[in-house]
């Protein structure tokens, strides 16, 4: 609320809405050549008259989408930038992160390139954020006035609702106040996000933002999800699996959650261990060497699971064979250390055999978890190489580097 004086000595309160700042619209694209011309036309009709803007396409296409964008940009009254990535690291979410890094405006609006997100809502997203002094404004299909009408078929509706329920159940505190964490349409202040902390996998970048670097103040506006203008949805079973891996990685981001996950994965390792032991002893092998060999099956099983579910973002620090060798060494050292520990607890601490075994299991588990984090999956350092980009502004294409 602002105040202004119209008569000497008199202060009149007003309810003027702050003028929204300029906006960068970030659009990740993958083979959307049939849609981008229509999208730029809709942005031209809806945004510049109310809000100064620039548009940044981050493109992973294998078709002629970049060329179509550059031609369509000649008719636009605002800057249009194309950042084409040769390697689509992180999928659509990774493309959005590149766009966040390239943005120059106070506000960044992220939207899809298939015209299912109405550009007419962009000024309202920014204005709502200014009024509420929010860091994040989510366009939601699930509040009054919103609709998921553009979702094709009951299957996609069910998948969307199920994914929404699952994410809110896993992150009740981080997603409090966000009714549509699966939305790909939102506005965020550039000052409210640190792109370097984001580790996206797949297309649910809002979930990544909300969990890893959620702004303190979040608000929502309703929107009606439109029908796709052209082409087919990029949602596939493979994207669904990437989404589940992303959820697991986010949930395992804290040390406590990683330790719990490490323990649960370790429990599942008993299955291949016991099956291997049964098969080897049934084939006539003595149980001692059979157990040693069968234990390696459990170690391999555990290694594969923790690689993909707990330490996905740290795998680049070492080569896979180095990680596998170190993990196997720690896992087998656990067996060697456990027996002396049991003897120590029984003879020196006078514990019963069962109590000593349980305490030894807990001790070696904690040591193995700490050793795995420190010796196998040290946080990787260094930044990724920037990609190349091209800018097309009012019909004047040129090359630039992001």
C-alpha positions as CSV (number, residue, x, y, z in Angstrom):
1,X,0.0,0.0,0.0
2,X,1.4,3.4,-0.9
3,X,0.7,6.9,0.5
4,X,0.6,10.2,-1.2
5,X,-0.2,13.8,-0.1
6,X,-2.8,15.7,-2.1
7,X,-3.4,18.6,0.3
8,X,-0.8,20.1,2.6
9,X,-0.9,18.3,5.9
10,X,-3.2,15.5,4.6
11,X,-2.1,12.0,3.9
12,X,-4.4,9.8,1.7
13,X,-4.0,6.0,1.6
14,X,-4.2,4.4,-1.8
15,X,-4.3,0.8,-3.0
16,X,-2.2,1.3,-6.2
17,X,-0.8,-1.9,-7.6
18,X,3.0,-1.7,-8.1
19,X,4.1,-1.7,-11.7
20,X,5.5,-5.1,-12.6
21,X,9.1,-5.2,-13.7
22,X,10.4,-6.6,-17.0
23,X,10.1,-10.3,-17.7
24,X,12.1,-13.0,-19.4
25,X,9.9,-15.8,-20.8
26,X,11.9,-19.1,-20.8
27,X,10.5,-21.7,-23.2
28,X,12.2,-25.2,-23.3
29,X,11.6,-26.9,-26.6
30,X,12.0,-30.3,-28.2
31,X,10.8,-30.7,-31.7
32,X,8.1,-28.0,-31.5
33,X,8.6,-26.4,-34.9
34,X,4.8,-26.6,-35.6
35,X,4.0,-24.7,-32.4
36,X,6.6,-21.9,-31.9
37,X,5.4,-19.5,-34.5
38,X,1.9,-19.6,-33.0
39,X,3.4,-19.2,-29.5
40,X,5.3,-16.1,-30.5
41,X,2.2,-14.7,-32.1
42,X,0.3,-15.2,-28.9
43,X,3.0,-13.6,-26.8
44,X,3.2,-10.6,-29.2
45,X,-0.6,-10.1,-28.8
46,X,-0.7,-10.5,-25.0
47,X,2.5,-9.5,-23.3
48,X,4.5,-6.5,-24.7
49,X,1.7,-3.9,-24.4
50,X,1.4,-4.6,-20.7
51,X,4.9,-5.7,-19.8
52,X,8.4,-5.3,-21.4
53,X,9.6,-8.8,-22.2
54,X,12.3,-11.0,-23.8
55,X,11.9,-14.6,-24.9
56,X,14.6,-17.2,-24.4
57,X,14.1,-20.6,-26.1
58,X,16.3,-23.3,-24.8
59,X,16.2,-25.9,-27.5
60,X,17.1,-29.6,-27.5
61,X,15.4,-30.3,-30.9
62,X,16.5,-32.7,-33.6
63,X,14.3,-31.0,-36.2
64,X,14.2,-27.5,-37.6
65,X,12.8,-25.8,-34.5
66,X,15.7,-23.3,-34.1
67,X,15.4,-22.1,-37.7
68,X,11.6,-21.7,-37.4
69,X,12.1,-19.6,-34.2
70,X,14.6,-17.3,-35.9
71,X,12.3,-16.7,-38.9
72,X,9.3,-16.1,-36.7
73,X,11.3,-13.7,-34.5
74,X,11.6,-11.3,-37.3
75,X,8.0,-10.2,-36.7
76,X,8.4,-9.9,-32.9
77,X,8.7,-6.5,-31.2
78,X,10.9,-8.0,-28.4
79,X,14.2,-9.8,-28.3
80,X,14.1,-13.5,-29.0
81,X,17.0,-15.7,-28.1
82,X,17.7,-19.4,-29.1
83,X,20.1,-21.4,-27.0
84,X,20.5,-24.8,-28.8
85,X,22.0,-27.5,-26.7
86,X,23.9,-30.3,-28.4
87,X,23.6,-32.5,-25.3
88,X,20.3,-32.3,-23.5
89,X,21.7,-32.7,-20.0
90,X,18.9,-33.0,-17.4
91,X,16.1,-33.1,-20.0
92,X,13.5,-30.4,-20.1
93,X,14.3,-29.4,-16.6
94,X,18.0,-28.9,-17.5
95,X,16.9,-26.7,-20.4
96,X,15.0,-24.5,-18.0
97,X,18.0,-24.1,-15.7
98,X,20.0,-22.9,-18.7
99,X,17.3,-20.4,-19.4
100,X,17.3,-19.2,-15.8
101,X,21.1,-18.6,-16.1
102,X,20.6,-16.6,-19.3
103,X,17.7,-14.5,-18.1
104,X,18.4,-10.8,-17.5
105,X,15.0,-9.6,-16.2
106,X,13.7,-9.2,-12.6
107,X,11.1,-11.8,-13.3
108,X,11.4,-15.1,-15.1
109,X,8.3,-16.9,-16.5
110,X,8.7,-20.5,-17.5
111,X,6.2,-22.0,-19.9
112,X,5.9,-24.8,-22.4
113,X,6.3,-24.4,-26.2
114,X,3.2,-26.3,-27.2
115,X,0.7,-23.4,-26.6
116,X,-1.0,-25.2,-23.7
117,X,0.1,-22.4,-21.3
118,X,-1.7,-19.1,-22.3
119,X,0.8,-16.2,-22.7
120,X,-2.1,-13.8,-21.8
121,X,-1.5,-14.9,-18.1
122,X,2.2,-13.8,-18.1
123,X,1.5,-10.2,-17.0
124,X,-0.9,-11.4,-14.3
125,X,1.7,-13.8,-12.9
126,X,4.2,-11.0,-12.6
127,X,1.7,-8.5,-11.2
128,X,0.5,-11.0,-8.6
129,X,4.0,-11.6,-7.5
130,X,4.6,-7.9,-7.1
131,X,1.4,-7.4,-5.2
132,X,2.1,-10.3,-2.8
133,X,5.9,-9.5,-2.7
134,X,6.3,-13.2,-3.6
135,X,9.3,-15.0,-4.9
136,X,7.3,-17.6,-6.8
137,X,3.9,-17.5,-8.5
138,X,2.5,-20.8,-9.7
139,X,-0.2,-21.1,-12.4
140,X,-2.4,-23.8,-10.9
141,X,-5.0,-26.0,-12.6
142,X,-6.3,-27.1,-9.2
143,X,-7.6,-23.9,-7.5
144,X,-10.9,-22.1,-8.1
145,X,-10.9,-20.8,-11.7
146,X,-8.3,-23.3,-12.9
147,X,-8.9,-26.4,-15.1
148,X,-7.0,-29.3,-16.6
149,X,-9.2,-29.4,-19.7
150,X,-6.3,-29.7,-22.1
151,X,-5.1,-33.0,-20.6
152,X,-5.8,-35.6,-23.3
153,X,-7.8,-38.6,-22.0
154,X,-8.6,-40.1,-18.7
155,X,-5.2,-41.8,-18.5
156,X,-3.2,-38.6,-18.5
157,X,-5.6,-37.0,-16.0
158,X,-5.2,-40.0,-13.7
159,X,-1.4,-39.9,-14.0
160,X,-1.3,-36.2,-13.3
161,X,-3.4,-36.4,-10.2
162,X,-1.5,-39.5,-9.0
163,X,1.8,-37.7,-9.5
164,X,0.5,-34.6,-7.7
165,X,-0.7,-36.7,-4.7
166,X,2.6,-38.6,-4.5
167,X,4.8,-35.5,-4.6
168,X,2.7,-33.6,-2.0
169,X,2.8,-36.8,0.3
170,X,6.6,-37.0,0.0
171,X,7.2,-33.2,0.5
172,X,4.4,-31.9,2.7
173,X,6.4,-29.0,4.1
174,X,8.2,-27.9,1.0
175,X,5.1,-28.0,-1.1
176,X,2.8,-26.4,1.4
177,X,0.7,-23.8,-0.3
178,X,1.4,-25.2,-3.8
179,X,-1.7,-27.0,-5.1
180,X,-0.1,-27.9,-8.5
181,X,3.5,-28.9,-8.1
182,X,3.4,-30.6,-11.5
183,X,2.7,-27.3,-13.2
184,X,5.2,-26.2,-15.9
185,X,3.9,-22.7,-15.9
186,X,5.1,-20.3,-13.2
187,X,6.9,-17.0,-12.5
188,X,10.0,-16.7,-10.2
189,X,12.1,-13.7,-9.2
190,X,15.6,-14.0,-10.5
191,X,16.9,-13.0,-7.1
192,X,14.9,-15.9,-5.5
193,X,16.7,-18.8,-7.3
194,X,20.2,-20.0,-7.4
195,X,20.5,-22.0,-10.6
196,X,23.7,-23.7,-9.5
197,X,22.0,-25.7,-6.7
198,X,19.4,-27.2,-9.1
199,X,19.9,-30.8,-10.3
200,X,16.9,-31.4,-12.6
201,X,16.1,-34.8,-14.2
202,X,13.2,-34.7,-16.7
203,X,10.5,-32.2,-17.1
204,X,9.2,-31.3,-13.5
205,X,11.4,-28.3,-12.9
206,X,8.9,-26.6,-10.5
207,X,9.2,-29.6,-8.1
208,X,13.0,-29.2,-8.3
209,X,12.8,-25.5,-7.5
210,X,10.3,-25.9,-4.7
211,X,12.2,-28.6,-2.9
212,X,15.8,-27.4,-3.4
213,X,15.4,-23.6,-3.2
214,X,11.8,-22.6,-2.4
215,X,11.3,-18.9,-1.9
216,X,9.8,-17.9,1.4
217,X,6.6,-16.4,-0.1
218,X,4.7,-18.4,-2.7
219,X,1.3,-17.6,-4.2
220,X,-0.9,-19.0,-7.0
221,X,-3.1,-17.9,-9.8
222,X,-5.6,-20.1,-11.6
223,X,-5.2,-21.1,-15.2
224,X,-7.0,-23.2,-17.8
225,X,-4.7,-25.8,-19.4
226,X,-5.2,-25.5,-23.1
227,X,-5.3,-28.1,-25.9
228,X,-2.0,-28.6,-27.6
229,X,-1.8,-26.5,-30.8
230,X,0.0,-29.1,-32.9
231,X,2.1,-32.3,-32.6
232,X,2.0,-34.9,-29.9
233,X,2.7,-34.9,-26.2
234,X,6.3,-35.7,-25.1
235,X,5.1,-37.6,-22.0
236,X,6.2,-41.2,-22.3
237,X,6.7,-44.2,-20.0
238,X,10.5,-43.3,-20.0
239,X,9.7,-39.8,-18.8
240,X,7.6,-41.4,-16.1
241,X,10.5,-43.5,-14.9
242,X,12.8,-40.4,-14.9
243,X,10.2,-38.6,-12.8
244,X,10.2,-41.4,-10.2
245,X,14.0,-41.3,-10.2
246,X,13.9,-37.6,-9.7
247,X,11.5,-38.0,-6.8
248,X,13.8,-40.5,-5.2
249,X,16.8,-38.3,-5.6
250,X,15.0,-35.3,-4.1
251,X,13.8,-37.3,-1.2
252,X,17.3,-38.6,-0.5
253,X,18.8,-35.1,-0.6
254,X,19.2,-34.9,3.2
255,X,21.8,-37.1,5.1
256,X,19.1,-38.6,7.3
257,X,16.9,-39.6,4.3
258,X,20.0,-41.0,2.5
259,X,20.9,-43.1,5.5
260,X,17.4,-44.5,5.8
261,X,17.4,-45.2,2.1
262,X,20.8,-46.8,2.3
263,X,19.5,-49.1,5.0
264,X,16.4,-50.1,3.1
265,X,18.4,-50.9,0.0
266,X,20.7,-52.9,2.1
267,X,17.8,-55.0,3.4
268,X,16.7,-55.7,-0.2
269,X,20.2,-57.0,-0.9
270,X,19.5,-60.1,1.2
271,X,17.2,-61.4,-1.5
272,X,19.9,-61.9,-4.2
273,X,22.3,-63.0,-1.5
274,X,20.1,-65.8,-0.3
275,X,19.1,-66.9,-3.8
276,X,22.8,-67.1,-4.8
277,X,23.6,-69.0,-1.7
278,X,20.8,-71.5,-2.3
279,X,21.9,-72.0,-6.0
280,X,25.6,-72.4,-5.2
281,X,25.1,-74.9,-2.3
282,X,22.5,-76.8,-4.4
283,X,25.2,-77.2,-7.0
284,X,27.4,-78.8,-4.4
285,X,29.7,-75.9,-3.3
286,X,30.7,-75.7,0.3
287,X,28.7,-73.1,2.2
288,X,31.7,-70.9,3.2
289,X,32.9,-70.0,-0.4
290,X,29.3,-70.1,-1.5
291,X,28.4,-67.4,1.0
292,X,31.4,-65.3,0.0
293,X,30.3,-65.5,-3.7
294,X,26.6,-65.0,-2.9
295,X,27.5,-61.9,-0.9
296,X,28.9,-60.3,-4.0
297,X,25.5,-60.6,-5.7
298,X,24.0,-58.6,-2.8
299,X,26.8,-56.1,-3.1
300,X,26.2,-55.6,-6.8
301,X,22.4,-55.3,-6.2
302,X,22.9,-52.6,-3.6
303,X,25.5,-50.7,-5.7
304,X,23.1,-50.5,-8.7
305,X,20.2,-49.2,-6.5
306,X,22.2,-46.6,-4.6
307,X,23.8,-45.4,-7.9
308,X,20.4,-44.6,-9.3
309,X,18.3,-43.7,-6.2
310,X,20.7,-42.1,-3.7
311,X,23.8,-40.7,-5.3
312,X,22.8,-40.0,-8.9
313,X,24.0,-36.4,-8.8
314,X,27.5,-37.5,-7.5
315,X,28.3,-40.2,-10.0
316,X,30.5,-37.9,-12.2
317,X,33.1,-37.5,-9.5
318,X,34.6,-40.9,-10.2
319,X,34.5,-43.5,-13.0
320,X,32.0,-46.3,-12.6
321,X,34.6,-49.0,-12.1
322,X,36.3,-46.9,-9.4
323,X,33.0,-46.4,-7.6
324,X,32.1,-50.1,-7.9
325,X,35.5,-51.2,-6.6
326,X,35.4,-48.9,-3.6
327,X,31.9,-49.8,-2.8
328,X,32.6,-53.6,-3.0
329,X,35.7,-53.1,-0.8
330,X,33.7,-51.3,1.9
331,X,30.9,-53.8,1.7
332,X,33.2,-56.8,2.2
333,X,35.2,-55.0,4.9
334,X,31.9,-54.8,6.8
335,X,31.9,-58.6,7.0
336,X,35.5,-58.8,8.2
337,X,35.0,-56.1,10.8
338,X,31.7,-57.4,12.2
339,X,33.1,-60.6,13.8
340,X,35.9,-58.9,15.8
341,X,33.3,-56.3,16.9
342,X,31.0,-59.0,18.2
343,X,33.8,-60.6,20.1
344,X,34.8,-57.2,21.6
345,X,31.2,-56.5,22.7
346,X,30.8,-60.0,24.2
347,X,34.1,-60.3,26.1
348,X,34.9,-56.7,27.0
349,X,31.4,-55.2,27.4
350,X,29.8,-58.4,28.6
351,X,26.9,-58.2,26.2
352,X,24.8,-61.2,25.1
353,X,25.5,-62.7,21.7
354,X,22.3,-61.4,20.2
355,X,22.8,-57.9,21.7
356,X,26.4,-57.8,20.6
357,X,25.4,-58.9,17.0
358,X,22.7,-56.2,16.8
359,X,25.1,-53.5,18.0
360,X,27.8,-54.7,15.6
361,X,25.3,-54.6,12.7
362,X,24.4,-51.0,13.6
363,X,28.0,-49.9,14.1
364,X,29.2,-51.4,10.8
365,X,26.1,-50.0,9.0
366,X,26.9,-46.5,10.1
367,X,30.5,-46.8,9.3
368,X,29.7,-48.3,5.8
369,X,27.3,-45.5,5.1
370,X,29.8,-42.8,6.1
371,X,32.5,-44.5,4.2
372,X,30.3,-44.8,1.1
373,X,29.5,-41.0,1.2
374,X,33.1,-40.0,1.9
375,X,35.2,-42.4,-0.2
376,X,32.9,-43.4,-3.1
377,X,30.6,-40.4,-3.7
378,X,32.5,-37.2,-2.8
379,X,30.6,-34.2,-4.1
380,X,31.8,-33.4,-7.6
381,X,33.2,-30.0,-8.2
382,X,33.5,-27.7,-11.2
383,X,30.9,-26.2,-13.5
384,X,29.6,-27.6,-16.7
385,X,30.6,-26.1,-20.0
386,X,28.2,-23.5,-21.2
387,X,26.3,-24.1,-24.4
388,X,26.1,-22.0,-27.6
389,X,23.2,-19.8,-28.5
390,X,21.9,-17.5,-31.1
391,X,19.9,-14.4,-30.8
392,X,17.2,-13.1,-33.2
393,X,15.9,-9.7,-32.4
394,X,13.5,-7.9,-34.6
395,X,14.7,-9.7,-37.7
396,X,18.5,-9.4,-37.0
397,X,19.9,-12.8,-36.3
398,X,23.3,-13.0,-34.6
399,X,25.4,-15.5,-32.6
400,X,25.9,-15.2,-28.8
401,X,27.3,-17.4,-26.0
402,X,25.2,-17.9,-22.9
